[in-house]
Amino acid sequence: MGGQRGPSTADELVALAGARFELGRAEDGEPFAVERDGANVARFFRGGRASLRATLAAAYADAHGRVPSGQALVDALAVLEGRALGTARRRLPLRACPGGDVVIVDVGDEAGRAIMVNAAGWTLVDRSHVTFRRSELTGSLPRPAPGGTLLADLRALLNMDVDDVAIAIAQIIGALLGLPVAIVLLRGPAGVAKTSAARHLARLLDPGPAPVRAVPKDPEAWAVAAAGSMVVVVDNLDTIPGWLSDALCRAVTGEAFLRRALYTDGGISVVSFRRAVILTAIDPGALRGDLADRLAVVELQPIAERDRLDETTLEERFATAHPRLLGALLDLMAQVLAALPGVELPRMPRMADYARVLAAVDRALGTAGLPRYLAQRGELQREAAEGDRVGASVIAFMADRRSWTGTAGELLDSLTPEHRTREWPATPRGLSAALRRVAHPLLAAGVVVTFGDRGGHSGRRLVHLEVPGSEPTAPSAQPRHGADAQSPASPDVDGDDGDVHADDREPAGEGFVVGLAAGADGADGQSPTTSGRGAASAQTEAVPGPDPQDYIDAARIAAAWGLPVEGDHPRNAREADA
């Protein structure tokens, strides 16, 4: 009579995993395991060195003195995956977990230590009660040290003035708080150490083996590069293609990138993230208006030859200063948490959460980062208008005009260059779309774009361009062009060729205005759009610049806190008159 067979290797692996690990399921459905007596860090079933498969195989070999077969591992992981999928989904934060009045920061070491920060201060704990996820890009923070002076210590490493340091630091603190933050653009001529400055900023609270990345070649490469760390540095931009501009904007508020899951025919893998993004560039080229509205520009200062350091010395200085810098940064973060409930801005710019954090940083450090950030937004929008093909053409077209009204087809005929590029709009409808996209930047350049109601009997929608300074005229009150005055009502006609586009039809009499005033969109990031009946409801505010109130608010904030405002801005007179 044969003896009873013992448990299979797969059974032993399942039992070993049950005793050592707690199973769970991430928000995207991916199963993971956490050591019961170790670091509270998710180990996903498959992947790199820290995967459950590798850990389980090593633990089995240590316990039984033999290596489990590949098939046994596959069978065991299938059972464990089924059990994990029966658990509730859990959010797995990367590097930082904000919650209520406390922010928990993953130190990133093997022990699983964490830093807990609240308005009263910070403390280092041996094990976080929050389960974090890590990637191959997650590095370990040093033990924070007291006695640091943030501005002085950082300026010893970064060639920035104090207000720009506040702009950069507010981005990192806002990201730790889980808020949408402005994209920091480090700009300057060759030789101002843009890459080194970006690397130091990124490693301050999110160190890793590759803190600086090259410009991604496509959306999937961007998603892979951005998903693995909290702070993402894209180095040496010389141009920003449309897809990357859109991806950068979505990364600010939280992007979800879909792709086919590995080893499946129809499975979908979701990569979702919100990131603090740092860009470096001598000149990033033309900016889209929506990206320009999310930028905070830091102009790096030239470095004298006698002050230059070689890479080894610079790294040694950063390593020496890092514990002290970290301690000072955590102190500042506690001050920001204490100050934020009492921060009230005169009005909310587009990146409202970031502006509030920057205001709290200014209060704590005595800097004037917020006035500088607000004052630079109009200039960025002007640059976006001048760098856009359609925007630059409209600016040139209106250089000797106070106003112009006509159809999109007539405007296309007037604007189209003799040798047009492939990117130039081919149809009136394409021009209308391009005008809507660049309307906000054009407002900064002094041109108001209005899309009025359908004029005359033709039913054609009119475009109205106006240079503020003269009395605004409603589009419907302008003289009609060509056959507009006599032809019967009809659906929307794109230009003079008589082609009717059924999918572009709108109710007769409906009008809307694009670009009433920059910043009027508030915190939601949406473009200002007003709908109404007839031309009377399509009011435009003829004020140069996308946000004339920005500089006024900057001056008020600076005056209230005893802070300087640089330069003689042309709108200071308006504040004085008020």
ROGUMAR-923867 format. One line per 8 residues: number of its first residue (from 1); for each residue x, y, z of C-alpha. Coordinates in steps of 0.001 Angstrom, whole numbers, plus 524288, in hexadecimal, padded with zeros to 5 digits. Last residue first. Layout:
<atoms>
NUM) X Y Z | ...
</atoms>
This chain:
<atoms>
578) 7E001 99249 7DFBE | 7E840 99C45 7D86F | 7F496 996B0 7DE66 | 7F08C 988EC 7DA65 | 7EE19 98D9A 7CC78 | 7FB2A 9947C 7CC4C | 801EE 987EB 7D020 | 7FCC4 9820D 7C37F
570) 808D8 98598 7BBBD | 81163 97D7F 7C4ED | 81CBC 9850A 7CA82 | 825EC 97A4E 7CEAC | 826B9 9714A 7DA56 | 81C79 9709E 7E508 | 821F6 9712A 7F2C7 | 81BCA 96AAC 7FEB7
562) 815BE 9712E 80AA5 | 80B69 966A2 80C22 | 7FFB7 96EEE 80876 | 80797 9765A 7FE56 | 80C15 969D9 7F79D | 7FE73 96442 7F76E | 7F8E8 970E2 7F204 | 8037E 971D0 7E79A
554) 80156 963BD 7E34A | 7F2AF 9661A 7E2F8 | 7F4C7 971AA 7D9F7 | 7FDEF 96970 7D1C6 | 7F3F1 95EAC 7D03C | 7E87E 967DE 7CE12 | 7ECD8 96A86 7C036 | 7EAD1 95C22 7BD3C
546) 7EB9D 95821 7AF1E | 7F1E1 964A5 7AAA4 | 7EB6F 970DD 7A56F | 7DD9F 97383 7AA75 | 7D1D1 9743B 7A17E | 7C834 96C00 7A938 | 7BF2A 96597 79F91 | 7B076 96414 7A096
538) 7A9A2 9598B 7989C | 79C34 95AEF 79EE8 | 7982D 9662B 7961B | 79CBB 95EAA 78A34 | 7918C 9550C 78AB3 | 78D78 94BCE 7957B | 79882 947C5 79E95 | 7A3FD 93F19 7A13E
530) 7B03E 94363 7A82B | 7BCEC 93BC3 7A77F | 7C900 93DAA 7AFC2 | 7D265 93273 7AD55 | 7D21F 92810 7B7D0 | 7DD02 92653 7C1C2 | 7D3D5 923EC 7CCFE | 7DA16 92DC3 7D5E0
522) 7D45B 93A02 7D073 | 7D0E1 93BA7 7C231 | 7D1D8 94A2F 7C3E7 | 7E087 94887 7C396 | 7E164 94E09 7B614 | 7D650 95717 7B2BA | 7CB26 95562 7A926 | 7D307 94BF3 7A0E0
514) 7C8E1 944FB 7987B | 7BB56 94AC6 796F3 | 7AF1F 94339 793AB | 7A38F 944C7 78AB2 | 79663 93E57 788AB | 78D87 945A9 77F3A | 78AB5 939F7 77691 | 78C8F 92D19 77DA0
506) 799A1 926CF 77A41 | 79DF1 91F10 76E70 | 7ABDA 91A16 76D87 | 7A845 90BC6 76B80 | 7A05B 90F58 75F85 | 7ABCB 9159C 75897 | 7A6F3 91DA6 74D10 | 7B059 9206A 7420E
498) 7ACCE 92D23 73B25 | 7BA9C 92FE0 73694 | 7BB65 93CFC 73D32 | 7BF02 9391E 74AC6 | 7BA35 92E97 753FC | 7AB76 92FE5 7530E | 7A3AA 92DDE 75F7B | 795A6 92A1B 75C5F
490) 78D65 93357 7543D | 785A7 93FD8 75518 | 78353 9460F 747E1 | 78DB6 94DB6 74068 | 78CB6 95C77 73FD0 | 795E9 962CD 749AC | 79F90 9579E 74A4A | 7A1A0 957E0 73B9A
482) 7ADEC 96018 73CB8 | 7B15A 96402 74AA0 | 7A7F4 968D8 754EC | 7AA59 975BF 75BAB | 7AD7E 97490 76A2B | 7A295 97500 77443 | 7A251 96629 775A8 | 7B07A 9660B 77A04
474) 7ADF0 96EFF 7859F | 7B6A5 97AF5 78535 | 7C08C 97DDB 78FB8 | 7C3EF 98C71 7914F | 7D21B 98E24 78DAE | 7DD7B 98ABA 79678 | 7DCEA 97C24 794EB | 7E119 976CA 7879C
466) 7D56E 96F9A 78229 | 7D313 96378 77A27 | 7C530 95EE2 7775C | 7C22A 951D6 770F9 | 7B4C7 95026 76B04 | 7AC43 94420 76A5B | 7A515 9431D 75D7F | 79656 9422F 75E32
458) 79511 94811 750C2 | 789E4 95119 75439 | 7920D 95ABB 75BEA | 79BCC 95635 765F5 | 79CDF 949B8 76DBE | 7A0F7 94CF8 77B96 | 7AE91 9516C 77F53 | 7BB95 94AB1 7813E
450) 7C432 954BF 787D6 | 7D2F3 955BA 787A4 | 7D8F2 960D8 78F7B | 7E687 96502 78B0D | 7F01A 96B55 79480 | 7FAF3 96137 7951F | 7F57D 95BEF 7A1EF | 7E83B 95A81 79B5E
442) 7EF17 95319 7909D | 7F3B4 94938 79ABE | 7E591 94678 79EAF | 7E085 945DB 790B7 | 7EAFF 93C1B 78C57 | 7E2F1 92FA9 78D21 | 7D678 93645 788B1 | 7DDA7 93C19 77D2F
434) 7E312 92ED6 77933 | 7D571 928E6 77986 | 7D01D 933F5 77149 | 7DB6B 93253 767B1 | 7D83D 923E8 76641 | 7CA21 92757 76339 | 7CE92 93113 75930 | 7D61E 9261F 75293
426) 7E464 9226A 75065 | 7E986 92753 75D60 | 7F876 928CB 75CDD | 7FFA0 91CF9 76237 | 803B2 9182E 754C0 | 80A97 9250B 7526B | 805A6 9306E 74A53 | 80D61 936E3 73F9E
418) 80581 942CF 73B96 | 80120 944EC 74985 | 7F2F0 942CA 74D9B | 7EE2C 94E2E 755DA | 7E4EB 95574 74CD0 | 7DEEA 94987 7465C | 7DD50 94315 753AD | 7D6B3 94F53 758CB
410) 7CCF3 94EFC 74DAF | 7CA32 940A5 75037 | 7C8B1 942DB 75ED7 | 7BE4D 94CDF 75BCF | 7BFE5 95B6A 75DD7 | 7C28E 965F7 767C8 | 7CECA 96E39 769D3 | 7D2C1 977CC 77451
402) 7DCC9 98231 777A7 | 7E56D 97F4F 76C09 | 7F3B0 98214 768AC | 7FA06 976C4 7703E | 7EDB5 96E83 76F62 | 7F2D8 965B3 76474 | 8002F 9649A 76AF9 | 7FA07 96022 777C6
394) 7F0E9 956E8 7706E | 7FC6B 950E8 7692E | 803FC 94F08 775E2 | 7F84E 94830 77BF4 | 7F64B 93F67 77033 | 8046A 93ADD 7703C | 80577 93A48 77F1B | 81218 93F96 784CE
386) 80CF0 94D89 785F8 | 800D6 948E8 78D26 | 80882 94024 7966C | 81242 94B09 79936 | 806F7 95400 79C9B | 8019D 9497E 7A5A2 | 80EC0 9485C 7AC6B | 80F56 95715 7AE30
378) 801D8 9574A 7B457 | 8058A 94CAC 7BE16 | 811F4 95361 7C2EB | 80B5B 95CA1 7CC96 | 80436 951CC 7D3B6 | 81088 949C9 7D5F3 | 81865 955A7 7DA6A | 80DC8 959ED 7E3DD
370) 80D21 94BEE 7E8FE | 81BC2 94A3B 7EAEA | 81D8E 95640 7F362 | 82580 95075 7FE84 | 82441 951FF 80D3C | 826C2 94379 80F3C | 81A57 93F53 81667 | 8113F 94928 8102D
362) 816F4 9469E 802C2 | 8151B 937ED 80481 | 806D1 93A25 80825 | 804D2 94276 7FBF4 | 80B6B 937FA 7F3C6 | 8020F 92DD4 7F95F | 7F68B 93687 7F5E2 | 7FBC7 938CB 7E821
354) 7FDAA 92A23 7E622 | 7EF8E 92784 7E9C5 | 7EAB7 93253 7E0AD | 7F20C 92E4C 7D47E | 7E89C 93623 7CBEA | 7E932 94259 7D441 | 7DFBF 943C4 7DFAA | 7DC60 9513A 7E48E
346) 7E0AA 95A22 7EF9D | 7E75D 94E33 7F595 | 7E3C1 948F3 802F9 | 7ED58 940D4 80AE9 | 7E822 93DC0 81880 | 7E62D 92F20 816B6 | 7F38D 92E74 80FFE | 7FBB7 933CA 81B49
338) 7FD2B 927BC 823F7 | 7FF87 91E81 81892 | 8093D 9284A 812F8 | 81084 928ED 81FE0 | 81161 91A06 82054 | 816A5 91A24 8126B | 820D0 9241E 81657 | 825B3 91B52 82148
330) 825FD 90FFB 817A6 | 82E34 91849 80E6D | 83791 91BD6 81965 | 8396C 90D8E 81CFD | 83B70 909C3 80ED9 | 8455B 91493 80CD0 | 84D08 9100F 818BB | 84D22 901FA 81421
322) 85090 90647 80614 | 85BB8 90FA4 8094E | 866AD 905B3 80975 | 86167 8FE2E 7FDC3 | 85F6D 90AF8 7F65D | 86D31 90F98 7F933 | 872EF 90294 7F51B | 86B29 902D2 7E87B
314) 87018 91082 7E55D | 87E1F 90C8F 7E816 | 87D19 900D8 7DF01 | 87656 90891 7D436 | 880BB 9133C 7D39A | 87D8E 92043 7D998 | 87C39 92DA0 7D34D | 87DD9 939AA 7DBCE
306) 88A42 93EFB 7D586 | 883F4 93D87 7C82A | 878AB 94643 7CC0C | 86B67 93FB0 7CBCF | 8602B 9464A 7C4B2 | 8531E 946A4 7CBFA | 84831 93D16 7C92D | 83B45 9429C 7C465
298) 83067 93B36 7CB29 | 82396 93A5C 7C3B2 | 81708 93572 7C9DA | 80F14 92ED2 7BF53 | 800E2 92A78 7BF62 | 7FB77 935C2 7B75C | 80649 933D2 7AD61 | 801B6 925C5 7ABA5
290) 7F3B9 92A04 7A8A1 | 7F88D 934A9 79F7C | 80101 92BB7 79760 | 80F66 92EBE 797FC | 81862 9313B 78C79 | 82698 92E12 78ECE | 82BEC 92877 79B6D | 836F6 9328C 79BB9
282) 8432C 92F74 7A396 | 83B50 924A9 7A9B7 | 83935 91D06 7B633 | 82C10 9178C 7BA34 | 827A2 913A9 7C7D7 | 81AFE 90C10 7C9A0 | 81445 9095F 7D6A2 | 80B8F 8FDD0 7D395
274) 7FDBA 8F8BD 7D3A0 | 7FCA5 8EAA9 7CF3D | 7F4AE 8E011 7C8B0 | 7F9E3 8D4A4 7C0CE | 7EE8A 8CBCA 7BD17 | 7F126 8BE78 7B6E6 | 7E670 8B92E 7AE30 | 7E457 8AAC9 7AB16
266) 7E052 8A726 79D3A | 7EA65 89D9D 79823 | 7F243 89BD9 7A490 | 80093 8993A 7A7E3 | 8030D 8A760 7AB82 | 7F757 8B049 7AD63 | 7F389 8B892 7A1BE | 7F500 8C6FE 7A475
258) 7ED81 8D1C1 7AB40 | 7F366 8DE0A 7B10A | 7EC1E 8E4D4 7BBFC | 7F149 8F263 7BF07 | 7EFCE 8F9FB 7CBA3 | 7EED9 908CD 7CC77 | 7FCDE 90C7C 7C958 | 7FF7C 9005F 7C122
250) 7F45C 90476 7B833 | 7FB49 9111E 7B4A0 | 80811 90A0C 7B212 | 8012B 90010 7A974 | 7FA84 90AC9 7A170 | 8076E 911B7 79F02 | 80DAD 90490 79BEE | 80341 90183 791A0
242) 804C1 90EFE 78B81 | 81367 90E4B 789E5 | 81BE4 91627 79353 | 828AB 91ADC 78D7A | 8368D 91C9C 79272 | 83492 915AF 79F57 | 84159 912FE 7A65C | 83D19 90A55 7B19F
234) 82FF9 904E6 7B5B7 | 82FDC 903AC 7C488 | 824F6 8FBFD 7CB1B | 82241 8FD3C 7D9B7 | 8197C 8F2C3 7DFAA | 82054 8E76B 7D90F | 81D33 8DB71 7D0D1 | 81166 8DFC9 7C8E8
226) 81853 8EAC5 7C1C2 | 82215 8E2F7 7B9CA | 81878 8D834 7B61E | 80DCE 8E1F0 7B2B0 | 8173D 8EA1C 7AA97 | 81BFF 8DE4B 7A301 | 80DC7 8DAEB 7A03E | 80ABD 8E8B4 79BA5
218) 8161A 8E90A 791CF | 824A3 8EC63 790D0 | 826D7 8F08D 79ED6 | 8305A 8FBF2 7A11B | 83BA8 8F683 7A909 | 83A20 8F397 7B761 | 8403C 8F967 7C3B8 | 83E8F 8F303 7D126
210) 843A0 8E5CC 7CC5B | 84863 8DDC8 7D7FE | 83E8F 8E3A5 7E15B | 83C7B 8EE98 7EAFD | 82EDD 8F436 7ED52 | 82F4E 8FE64 7F812 | 83B73 9066B 7F4D3 | 83ED8 8FD9A 7E98D
202) 83612 904FC 7E005 | 83B29 91261 7E3F4 | 8495B 90DFA 7E32A | 8477C 907FC 7D5A7 | 8408E 9141A 7D07F | 84B9C 91CE6 7D52E | 855D9 913E8 7CF27 | 84E93 913AE 7C220
194) 84D1B 9226F 7C1B4 | 85B6B 924E6 7C4CB | 85C25 932E4 7BF70 | 8657F 92EF3 7B489 | 85CA6 93049 7A8CF | 852E0 93B44 7A9F2 | 84779 93B1F 7B361 | 83AE1 93463 7B6F8
186) 8369F 92B55 7C1C7 | 82833 928F7 7BEE0 | 82067 924E6 7CADE | 8135B 91EA3 7C787 | 80922 9242A 7D0BB | 80331 91B80 7DB2B | 7F6CF 91356 7DC31 | 7F5C0 90F55 7EA7F
178) 7F97A 9028E 7F134 | 7FF94 9094A 7FCFB | 80CCD 903E1 7F904 | 80AAF 90A13 7EBA6 | 807CD 9172A 7F20A | 81466 91631 7F9D5 | 81C45 9135B 7ED8C | 81613 91E85 7E5CD
170) 81765 9280B 7F121 | 82602 9253D 7F153 | 827B9 929A8 7E335 | 82037 93674 7E4AA | 826CB 93942 7F1C4 | 83439 9373D 7EB9D | 83006 940DB 7E10D | 82D57 94B14 7EB71
162) 83A95 948CB 7F1D0 | 842D6 94A9B 7E5A7 | 84742 93E9E 7DE66 | 854C9 938DF 7DBFB | 851D3 92C6F 7E393 | 85B3C 92568 7ECBB | 85F00 9300D 7F67C | 851A5 935CB 7F3C0
154) 84BBA 92989 7F993 | 85318 92AB2 80664 | 85017 93933 807F2 | 841AE 937C6 804AC | 83F78 92B8E 80CC7 | 84718 92EA1 81903 | 849F4 9214C 81EDD | 84B97 91ECB 82D5E
146) 844D9 911BD 82E7F | 84875 9055C 8270A | 83F84 8FCB5 81EF6 | 84461 8EEA1 81D50 | 847E4 8ED39 80EFD | 83D9D 8EA20 804A7 | 83E0E 8DD3E 7FD4C | 83B91 8DBD7 7EEC9
138) 82F53 8D85A 7E71E | 8324B 8D75A 7D87D | 830D4 8C87E 7D7D5 | 82326 8CAC4 7DCDC | 81CD6 8CB95 7EA28 | 80F11 8CA27 7EF38 | 80B4A 8CE78 7FCBF | 80286 8C7F3 806D2
130) 7FEC1 8D1C5 81151 | 800E1 8CE68 81FBC | 80F0F 8D21E 81D83 | 8196F 8CAC9 824E6 | 8251A 8CF89 82CD4 | 8202C 8DD6F 82E90 | 82768 8EA5B 82C61 | 82069 8F64C 831D2
122) 81BCA 90336 82C74 | 816AE 91038 83163 | 80A78 915DF 837BA | 80342 91841 82AF0 | 804E3 90A17 82708 | 80FB2 901B0 82146 | 811C6 8F30F 822FE | 81E8D 8EDCE 81D86
114) 81F60 8DF7E 8199E | 82816 8D3B9 81BD3 | 826A2 8C788 81379 | 83307 8C0A3 8181C | 837D6 8BF2E 80A23 | 83832 8CDE5 80833 | 82ED3 8D681 80063 | 82C86 8E0D9 80AC0
106) 81DF8 8E07A 80784 | 817CE 8ED6E 80B39 | 80B3D 8EE08 8131B | 8038D 8FAB9 812B1 | 7FA6C 8FDED 81DE4 | 7EF39 907A6 81F51 | 7E58C 8FFD5 8174E | 7ECBC 8F5F8 80F09
98) 7F87D 8F825 80675 | 8002C 8EC00 8028D | 80DD6 8EE23 7FD41 | 8181D 8E5F0 7F62B | 80E92 8DEFD 7ECF3 | 80102 8DC99 7F259 | 7FA83 8CF28 7F1D5 | 7EBC9 8D0C1 7F1E6
90) 7E49C 8C46F 7F5D6 | 7DAB9 8BBE3 7EECE | 7D304 8B2A9 7F761 | 7D763 8A47F 7F7F4 | 7D2C7 8992B 7EF5A | 7DD0E 89C3E 7E525 | 7E76D 898F9 7EF39 | 7E203 88B33 7F0ED
82) 7E23E 888A3 7E24D | 7EFFF 88E17 7E181 | 7F46F 884F9 7EC58 | 7EF2C 87919 7E524 | 7F569 87D3A 7D845 | 80214 8807A 7DF77 | 802BD 8729C 7E4BF | 8009A 86C66 7D76F
74) 80ADB 874F3 7D0CD | 814A0 872B1 7DBCD | 8128F 86400 7DAF6 | 81472 864A3 7CC3F | 82163 86BA7 7CDC1 | 8266D 8615E 7D704 | 8296A 864C7 7E50A | 837D8 86541 7E8BD
66) 83C34 85C7F 7F3D9 | 840A3 85E43 801CE | 832EA 85E74 80720 | 8320A 86B70 80E9D | 83CA5 8732B 80789 | 83850 86E31 7FA30 | 82A28 871A0 7FD66 | 82DDF 87F5A 801AE
58) 83590 8819D 7F517 | 82A45 87CFF 7EC87 | 82092 88553 7F437 | 828CB 8919B 7F2DB | 82ABB 88FC5 7E440 | 81C46 88D27 7E19F | 817D1 897DF 7EAE5 | 81F43 8A1EE 7E30A
50) 82A2E 8AA04 7E93F | 8348F 8A696 7DF36 | 82C43 8AA04 7D38B | 81EAD 8A6BA 7CEE1 | 8142B 89D2C 7D260 | 80B5D 89B96 7DE2B | 80C59 8A989 7E2D8 | 8131C 8ABFC 7EFAD
42) 80C67 8B737 7F6AF | 81417 8BE05 80164 | 810D1 8BDDE 80FE6 | 81EA8 8B9A1 81342 | 81FA2 8AD0C 81AF0 | 817E3 8A4D0 82492 | 80BB8 8A1FE 81C8E | 812A7 8A369 80F8A
34) 809A6 8A99B 80591 | 80435 8A2D8 7F969 | 7FEFF 8A7F5 7EC93 | 7F42D 8A5B3 7E2A7 | 7F1F1 8AF83 7D78D | 7E3CC 8B448 7D71E | 7E6BA 8C25D 7D33E | 7E3FA 8C6E8 7E113
26) 7ED54 8BCB7 7E68A | 7E94A 8AF59 7EBA4 | 7EDDA 8A921 7F847 | 7F46D 89D67 7FE67 | 7FAFB 89D2E 80BBC | 807ED 89600 80BA9 | 8100A 88CCE 81422 | 806BF 8820D 81881
18) 7FE51 88235 80C41 | 80A3F 8829D 8035D | 8102C 876A2 809D9 | 8035B 86F3D 808C3 | 8022D 8728A 7FA49 | 81046 86E6B 7F801 | 80E28 861B4 7FF3D | 80234 85EA9 7F6FE
10) 809F2 8617F 7EA85 | 814BF 8587E 7EF28 | 80AD6 84DA2 7F0F0 | 805F4 84972 7FE2A | 809D5 83BE7 802C3 | 80613 82F1A 7FC39 | 80067 8246B 804E8 | 80890 817FA 80525
2) 80637 80CE5 7FB93 | 80000 80000 80000
</atoms>
